Amino acid sequence: MMATWLINISYFVVAVLFILGLKAMASPVSARKGIVWAGAGMVLATVVTFLTPGMQNILLIVVALALGGALAWWSGKVVKMTDMPQMVAIYNGMGGGAAAAIAALEFARGHVTGPVVTTLATLGALIGAVSFSGSCVAWAKLQGVMQKAFRLPAQNAVNVVLGLVTIGFGVVIVLGGHPSPLHIIVFFGLALALGAILTLPIGGADMPVVISLFNAFTGLAVGFEGYVLGNPALIIAGIVVGAAGTLLTQLMAKAMNRPLTNILFQPITGEAQAGGAIAGSMKEVSGLDAAAMMRYAQKVIVVPGYGMAVAGAQHKVWEMAQLLEKEGVEVKFAIHPVAGRMPGHMNVLLAEAGVPYDKIFDLEEINAEFPLADVALVIGANDVVNPVARTDKSSPIYGMPILDADKAQNVIVIKRGKGAGYSGIENALFYEDNCRMLYGSAQQAVADVIAHVKEMAG
């Protein structure tokens, strides 16, 4: 009786810590504190679970926790910032896979009884399996193991048919109540295939939205399986993660002006490029000229993208910004909601470099300032500054709100080469009269600019 009372009180404290942690994560200023609070809640929930009456296999659980914790600690320490999106993706998948595995085990042991519990267990299994396999595909694509986009013949028809068949097997499980091993294997096989096939064609600016969606799926799956196990901590954690992930997915889809159905069934790919070749040519600029344009400007707006991340150039970019500010130049950073490969990717990189939060602005805050800027410096961004989103109705990104970098007096684009970006869509900005291309790695290009700015300052 005492143990039950202590468990319930502890789970209430866990719920408070999760909610406070999530609230704190809403601001970059308090995000670190929020992570600590949420982590403390998870540790408390894990420890208290050992007090559950009738707990078995404690040694195996301790060994699993030790191995998993050690692996997570090590991977968190050694992961590069450029690899953070794929780590987030695979961790999302692990949560969904764990929820699906719980459901499979409970079904196999015959512990799932009653229509409500059976329905929730089946839903959790379906959503968790889709999140697991989809996140694994997302990881493989972000890691470069798999090609960027792969579409099956009649892709959408395959998605619909496979989804309906998977749901059909789920209905059979719910109505039957006690599925056979064959039913369980087929159901999970179909759900895993569905998640993988849904994710295969997705790339470009759609990828952060999909990662956020799978995060929401994982939360829902964990919440459902928490109800099946009668574990309040899992229910609370699942609801919080599921709700936060769902809201974030909706906000990001809105920021792209693309319904979630379009992201899943009409993903952005280079094959969708419309309008033929873009008129004009790209005009190159030297590091010296780029440095002069920014050194003698009054206002510079920096637009970071994945090219900055992959080069690890965020520290150099902030060093350059500080040099310019010493020379009297106003420098601001403009962040698009889907810049990079995961939600908040650029914010994380700039925070790591020490850029003050009051210098970082989102799309709605900064767009009106581009016409007043002498220079917009675009570092490895593509879709989020492509003006065809405003003008070309045949473009797959038409209607997506973009950063108005093209409206600056001058645009400098740091780019590794002349090819199209991650989505394969050619960027009309690069051919504009006011745009100049500074080719090379962002790290090298910005270092070159820094050297010339220092010479001019001296």
C-alpha positions as CSV (number, residue, x, y, z in Angstrom):
1,M,0.0,0.0,0.0
2,M,2.8,2.3,0.9
3,A,4.6,1.5,-2.4
4,T,1.5,2.3,-4.4
5,W,1.0,5.6,-2.7
6,L,4.7,6.6,-3.2
7,I,4.5,5.6,-6.9
8,N,1.4,7.7,-7.5
9,I,2.9,10.7,-5.8
10,S,6.1,10.3,-7.8
11,Y,4.3,10.1,-11.0
12,F,2.5,13.3,-10.2
13,V,5.9,15.0,-9.7
14,V,7.1,13.4,-12.9
15,A,4.1,15.0,-14.8
16,V,4.9,18.4,-13.3
17,L,8.6,18.1,-14.3
18,F,7.7,17.1,-17.8
19,I,5.3,20.0,-18.3
20,L,7.7,22.5,-16.7
21,G,10.5,21.2,-18.9
22,L,8.5,21.5,-22.1
23,K,7.4,25.0,-21.2
24,A,11.1,26.0,-20.6
25,M,12.1,24.5,-23.9
26,A,9.8,27.0,-25.7
27,S,12.6,29.7,-25.3
28,P,16.3,29.3,-26.3
29,V,17.1,31.2,-23.1
30,S,15.6,28.6,-20.8
31,A,15.8,25.5,-23.1
32,R,18.8,24.0,-21.3
33,K,17.0,24.3,-17.9
34,G,13.9,22.6,-19.5
35,I,16.0,19.7,-20.7
36,V,17.4,19.2,-17.2
37,W,13.9,19.3,-15.6
38,A,12.5,16.8,-18.2
39,G,15.5,14.6,-17.7
40,A,15.1,14.6,-14.0
41,G,11.4,13.6,-14.4
42,M,12.4,10.7,-16.6
43,V,15.0,9.5,-14.1
44,L,12.5,9.7,-11.3
45,A,9.9,7.8,-13.4
46,T,12.4,5.1,-14.2
47,V,13.6,4.6,-10.6
48,V,10.0,4.6,-9.2
49,T,9.0,1.9,-11.6
50,F,11.2,-0.6,-9.7
51,L,8.8,-0.2,-6.8
52,T,6.0,-1.7,-8.8
53,P,4.6,-4.8,-7.0
54,G,5.4,-8.0,-8.7
55,M,8.3,-6.6,-10.7
56,Q,10.3,-9.3,-12.4
57,N,13.5,-9.6,-14.4
58,I,15.1,-6.8,-12.5
59,L,18.6,-7.8,-13.4
60,L,17.8,-7.8,-17.1
61,I,16.2,-4.4,-16.8
62,V,19.2,-2.9,-15.0
63,V,21.6,-4.4,-17.6
64,A,19.4,-2.9,-20.4
65,L,19.3,0.5,-18.7
66,A,23.1,0.5,-18.2
67,L,23.8,-0.5,-21.8
68,G,21.3,1.9,-23.3
69,G,22.3,4.7,-21.0
70,A,26.0,4.3,-21.7
71,L,25.4,4.1,-25.5
72,A,23.2,7.2,-25.4
73,W,25.7,9.1,-23.2
74,W,28.6,8.2,-25.6
75,S,26.7,9.0,-28.8
76,G,25.5,12.3,-27.3
77,K,29.1,13.3,-26.6
78,V,30.6,12.3,-29.9
79,V,27.9,13.3,-32.3
80,K,28.7,16.2,-34.6
81,M,26.3,19.1,-34.9
82,T,25.9,18.3,-38.6
83,D,24.7,14.8,-37.6
84,M,22.2,16.0,-35.0
85,P,19.2,15.7,-37.4
86,Q,19.8,12.0,-38.0
87,M,20.3,11.4,-34.3
88,V,17.0,13.1,-33.5
89,A,15.4,11.0,-36.3
90,I,16.7,7.7,-35.1
91,Y,15.9,8.4,-31.4
92,N,12.4,9.2,-32.4
93,G,12.3,5.8,-34.2
94,M,13.6,4.0,-31.2
95,G,10.8,5.3,-29.0
96,G,8.2,4.3,-31.6
97,G,9.8,0.9,-32.0
98,A,9.9,0.3,-28.2
99,A,6.2,1.1,-28.0
100,A,5.4,-1.3,-30.9
101,A,7.5,-4.0,-29.3
102,I,5.6,-3.6,-26.0
103,A,2.3,-4.1,-27.9
104,A,3.7,-7.1,-29.7
105,L,4.8,-8.7,-26.5
106,E,1.5,-8.0,-24.7
107,F,-0.4,-9.5,-27.6
108,A,1.8,-12.6,-27.7
109,R,1.4,-13.1,-23.9
110,G,-2.4,-12.7,-24.1
111,H,-2.4,-9.8,-21.6
112,V,-4.4,-7.5,-23.9
113,T,-8.1,-7.8,-23.0
114,G,-11.2,-5.7,-23.5
115,P,-12.2,-3.6,-26.6
116,V,-10.7,-0.3,-25.3
117,V,-7.3,-1.7,-24.3
118,T,-7.1,-3.9,-27.5
119,T,-7.9,-0.9,-29.7
120,L,-5.3,1.3,-28.0
121,A,-2.7,-1.4,-28.1
122,T,-3.3,-1.9,-31.8
123,L,-3.2,1.8,-32.6
124,G,0.0,2.2,-30.6
125,A,1.5,-0.7,-32.4
126,L,0.6,0.6,-35.8
127,I,1.8,4.2,-35.1
128,G,4.9,3.1,-33.3
129,A,5.9,0.7,-36.1
130,V,5.3,3.3,-38.8
131,S,7.4,5.8,-36.8
132,F,10.2,3.3,-36.3
133,S,10.6,2.3,-39.9
134,G,10.0,5.8,-41.2
135,S,12.5,7.3,-38.9
136,C,15.1,4.7,-39.9
137,V,14.6,5.7,-43.5
138,A,14.9,9.4,-42.6
139,W,18.1,8.6,-40.7
140,A,19.5,6.7,-43.7
141,K,18.7,9.5,-46.1
142,L,20.2,12.2,-43.8
143,Q,23.2,10.1,-43.2
144,G,23.8,9.7,-46.9
145,V,23.3,5.9,-46.7
146,M,20.2,6.1,-49.0
147,Q,19.6,8.3,-52.0
148,K,17.7,11.5,-51.4
149,A,14.4,10.5,-52.9
150,F,12.9,7.3,-54.3
151,R,9.4,6.9,-55.6
152,L,7.7,3.6,-56.5
153,P,5.6,3.4,-59.6
154,A,2.1,4.5,-58.6
155,Q,3.5,5.6,-55.2
156,N,0.4,7.2,-53.8
157,A,-1.8,4.2,-54.8
158,V,0.7,1.9,-53.1
159,N,0.5,4.1,-50.0
160,V,-3.3,4.0,-49.9
161,V,-3.6,0.3,-50.5
162,L,-0.9,-0.7,-48.0
163,G,-2.4,1.7,-45.4
164,L,-5.9,0.2,-45.9
165,V,-4.6,-3.4,-45.7
166,T,-2.6,-2.6,-42.6
167,I,-5.6,-1.0,-40.9
168,G,-7.7,-3.9,-42.0
169,F,-5.4,-6.4,-40.2
170,G,-5.6,-4.1,-37.2
171,V,-9.4,-4.2,-37.2
172,V,-9.2,-8.0,-37.4
173,I,-7.0,-8.0,-34.3
174,V,-9.4,-5.6,-32.4
175,L,-12.5,-7.6,-33.3
176,G,-10.8,-11.0,-32.7
177,G,-9.3,-10.0,-29.3
178,H,-6.7,-12.7,-29.3
179,P,-4.6,-12.6,-32.5
180,S,-2.6,-15.5,-33.6
181,P,1.2,-15.3,-34.0
182,L,0.7,-15.1,-37.8
183,H,-1.7,-12.2,-37.5
184,I,0.8,-10.3,-35.3
185,I,3.7,-10.9,-37.6
186,V,1.8,-9.9,-40.7
187,F,0.3,-6.8,-39.0
188,F,3.7,-5.6,-37.8
189,G,5.4,-6.4,-41.1
190,L,2.8,-4.3,-43.0
191,A,3.1,-1.4,-40.6
192,L,6.9,-1.4,-40.9
193,A,6.6,-1.5,-44.7
194,L,4.1,1.4,-44.6
195,G,6.4,3.6,-42.6
196,A,9.3,3.0,-44.9
197,I,7.4,3.4,-48.2
198,L,5.8,6.6,-47.0
199,T,9.2,8.2,-46.2
200,L,11.2,7.0,-49.2
201,P,10.1,9.9,-51.6
202,I,10.5,12.7,-49.0
203,G,13.4,15.1,-49.0
204,G,14.3,18.8,-49.2
205,A,12.4,21.2,-47.0
206,D,9.8,18.5,-46.2
207,M,12.3,16.5,-44.1
208,P,12.1,18.6,-40.9
209,V,8.3,18.4,-41.0
210,V,8.4,14.6,-41.4
211,I,10.9,14.3,-38.5
212,S,8.5,16.3,-36.3
213,L,5.6,14.2,-37.5
214,F,7.3,11.0,-36.5
215,N,8.1,12.6,-33.1
216,A,4.4,13.1,-32.6
217,F,3.7,9.5,-33.7
218,T,6.2,8.2,-31.2
219,G,4.6,10.2,-28.4
220,L,1.1,8.9,-29.3
221,A,2.3,5.3,-29.5
222,V,4.0,5.6,-26.1
223,G,0.9,7.1,-24.5
224,F,-1.4,4.4,-25.9
225,E,0.9,1.6,-24.7
226,G,1.2,3.4,-21.3
227,Y,-2.6,2.9,-21.0
228,V,-2.2,-0.7,-21.9
229,L,0.4,-1.3,-19.2
230,G,-1.4,0.9,-16.7
231,N,1.7,3.1,-16.4
232,P,0.9,6.8,-15.7
233,A,4.4,8.0,-16.5
234,L,4.2,6.6,-20.0
235,I,0.8,8.0,-20.5
236,I,1.9,11.5,-19.4
237,A,5.2,11.4,-21.4
238,G,3.4,10.2,-24.5
239,I,0.6,12.8,-24.3
240,V,3.1,15.6,-23.8
241,V,5.4,14.5,-26.6
242,G,2.5,13.7,-28.9
243,A,0.8,17.0,-28.4
244,A,4.0,19.0,-28.7
245,G,5.0,17.1,-31.9
246,T,1.6,17.5,-33.4
247,L,1.6,21.3,-32.8
248,L,5.1,21.7,-34.1
249,T,4.2,19.7,-37.2
250,Q,1.2,21.9,-37.9
251,L,3.2,25.0,-37.4
252,M,6.0,23.9,-39.7
253,A,3.5,22.8,-42.4
254,K,1.8,26.2,-42.1
255,A,5.2,27.9,-42.4
256,M,5.7,26.1,-45.7
257,N,2.1,26.7,-46.8
258,R,1.9,23.0,-47.6
259,P,-0.8,20.7,-46.2
260,L,0.5,17.6,-44.5
261,T,-1.1,15.5,-47.1
262,N,1.0,17.2,-49.8
263,I,4.1,16.6,-47.8
264,L,3.4,12.9,-47.5
265,F,1.9,12.3,-50.9
266,Q,3.3,15.1,-53.1
267,P,6.9,15.6,-51.7
268,I,9.3,18.1,-53.1
269,T,11.8,16.5,-55.5
270,G,14.0,17.7,-58.3
271,E,11.9,15.7,-60.7
272,A,9.1,18.2,-60.0
273,Q,11.1,21.1,-61.3
274,A,9.0,23.1,-63.6
275,G,9.5,26.0,-66.0
276,G,12.7,24.6,-67.8
277,A,16.0,26.3,-67.6
278,I,16.3,29.6,-65.8
279,A,17.3,32.6,-67.9
280,G,20.6,34.3,-67.2
281,S,23.7,33.0,-65.5
282,M,25.3,32.8,-62.1
283,K,27.8,35.6,-61.4
284,E,30.8,34.8,-59.3
285,V,32.4,37.1,-56.7
286,S,35.7,36.9,-54.9
287,G,36.2,36.8,-51.2
288,L,37.8,40.3,-51.3
289,D,34.8,41.8,-53.1
290,A,32.4,40.1,-50.8
291,A,34.3,41.4,-47.8
292,A,34.2,44.9,-49.2
293,M,30.5,44.8,-49.9
294,M,29.8,43.8,-46.3
295,R,32.5,46.0,-44.6
296,Y,31.1,49.1,-46.1
297,A,27.5,48.2,-45.7
298,Q,25.2,49.7,-43.1
299,K,23.1,46.6,-42.7
300,V,23.8,42.9,-43.4
301,I,21.3,40.1,-42.9
302,V,22.8,36.5,-42.7
303,V,20.6,33.6,-43.8
304,P,22.1,30.3,-42.6
305,G,21.3,27.0,-44.2
306,Y,22.5,23.4,-44.2
307,G,25.7,24.4,-46.0
308,M,26.7,26.2,-42.9
309,A,26.0,23.2,-40.8
310,V,27.8,20.7,-43.0
311,A,30.9,22.9,-43.0
312,G,30.7,23.5,-39.3
313,A,31.1,27.2,-40.1
314,Q,28.8,28.7,-37.4
315,H,31.7,29.9,-35.2
316,K,33.4,31.6,-38.2
317,V,30.1,33.2,-39.2
318,W,29.7,34.7,-35.7
319,E,33.4,35.8,-35.8
320,M,32.7,37.6,-39.1
321,A,29.6,39.2,-37.7
322,Q,31.5,40.5,-34.7
323,L,34.2,42.0,-36.9
324,L,31.5,43.7,-39.0
325,E,29.8,45.1,-36.0
326,K,33.1,46.6,-34.7
327,E,33.2,48.5,-38.0
328,G,29.8,49.9,-37.4
329,V,27.8,47.4,-39.6
330,E,24.4,46.2,-38.2
331,V,24.2,42.4,-38.5
332,K,21.1,40.3,-38.0
333,F,20.4,36.6,-38.6
334,A,17.3,35.4,-40.4
335,I,15.9,31.9,-39.7
336,H,13.3,30.1,-41.8
337,P,11.2,27.5,-39.8
338,V,12.4,24.6,-42.0
339,A,16.0,25.7,-42.6
340,G,18.3,22.7,-42.2
341,R,17.3,19.1,-41.6
342,M,15.4,19.3,-38.4
343,P,13.2,21.7,-36.5
344,G,15.3,24.5,-35.0
345,H,18.5,23.2,-36.6
346,M,19.9,26.7,-37.4
347,N,18.9,28.0,-33.9
348,V,20.9,25.2,-32.3
349,L,24.0,25.9,-34.4
350,L,24.0,29.7,-33.8
351,A,23.4,29.2,-30.1
352,E,26.4,26.8,-30.0
353,A,28.5,29.5,-31.6
354,G,27.4,32.1,-29.0
355,V,25.2,34.3,-31.2
356,P,22.9,36.3,-28.9
357,Y,19.3,35.4,-29.1
358,D,18.3,39.0,-29.7
359,K,20.1,38.9,-33.0
360,I,18.2,35.9,-34.4
361,F,14.9,36.6,-36.1
362,D,12.3,34.4,-37.6
363,L,10.7,34.9,-41.0
364,E,7.8,37.1,-39.9
365,E,10.1,39.4,-37.9
366,I,12.8,39.9,-40.5
367,N,11.2,39.8,-43.9
368,A,10.2,43.5,-43.9
369,E,13.9,44.4,-43.3
370,F,15.4,42.8,-46.4
371,P,14.6,45.8,-48.7
372,L,16.5,48.0,-46.2
373,A,19.6,45.7,-46.1
374,D,22.7,46.5,-48.2
375,V,23.7,42.8,-48.2
376,A,21.9,39.5,-47.6
377,L,24.5,36.8,-47.0
378,V,23.0,33.4,-47.8
379,I,25.1,30.5,-46.5
380,G,24.2,27.2,-48.0
381,A,20.4,27.7,-48.1
382,N,18.3,26.9,-51.1
383,D,14.5,26.3,-51.0
384,V,13.9,28.8,-48.2
385,V,15.2,31.8,-50.3
386,N,13.9,30.7,-53.8
387,P,11.8,33.4,-55.2
388,V,9.9,31.0,-57.5
389,A,7.9,30.2,-54.4
390,R,6.2,33.6,-54.9
391,T,6.0,33.7,-58.7
392,D,5.9,30.3,-60.4
393,K,2.6,28.4,-59.9
394,S,4.1,25.3,-61.6
395,S,6.9,25.0,-59.0
396,P,6.5,22.4,-56.3
397,I,7.4,25.0,-53.7
398,Y,4.9,27.6,-55.0
399,G,3.1,29.3,-52.1
400,M,5.7,28.4,-49.5
401,P,6.6,31.5,-47.4
402,I,10.3,32.3,-48.0
403,L,12.9,34.7,-46.6
404,D,12.9,37.7,-48.9
405,A,16.7,37.7,-49.4
406,D,16.2,38.6,-53.1
407,K,14.8,42.0,-52.1
408,A,18.1,43.1,-50.5
409,Q,20.2,45.6,-52.4
410,N,22.9,42.9,-52.9
411,V,22.9,39.2,-52.3
412,I,25.9,37.1,-51.7
413,V,25.4,33.3,-51.8
414,I,28.1,31.0,-50.4
415,K,27.7,27.7,-52.1
416,R,29.9,24.6,-52.5
417,G,29.1,24.2,-56.3
418,K,26.7,25.1,-59.1
419,G,24.3,22.2,-58.6
420,A,20.8,22.4,-57.2
421,G,20.1,22.1,-53.5
422,Y,19.0,19.2,-51.4
423,S,15.5,19.0,-53.0
424,G,16.9,19.2,-56.5
425,I,15.0,22.4,-57.3
426,E,17.0,25.1,-59.2
427,N,17.1,28.4,-57.3
428,A,16.1,31.5,-59.4
429,L,17.7,33.8,-56.9
430,F,21.2,32.7,-58.0
431,Y,20.5,34.1,-61.5
432,E,19.2,37.5,-60.3
433,D,21.1,40.7,-61.3
434,N,21.8,41.6,-57.7
435,C,23.1,38.2,-56.7
436,R,26.7,37.1,-56.6
437,M,28.0,33.6,-55.9
438,L,31.0,32.9,-53.6
439,Y,31.9,29.3,-54.3
440,G,33.5,27.0,-51.8
441,S,33.0,25.5,-48.4
442,A,31.3,27.9,-46.0
443,Q,34.1,27.4,-43.5
444,Q,36.8,28.4,-46.1
445,A,34.7,31.1,-47.7
446,V,33.9,32.9,-44.5
447,A,37.5,32.6,-43.3
448,D,38.6,34.3,-46.5
449,V,36.0,37.1,-45.9
450,I,37.2,37.5,-42.3
451,A,40.9,37.9,-43.5
452,H,39.9,40.6,-45.9
453,V,37.7,42.4,-43.5
454,K,40.6,42.5,-41.0
455,E,42.9,44.0,-43.6
456,M,40.3,46.7,-44.4
457,A,39.9,47.4,-40.7
458,G,43.6,47.7,-40.2
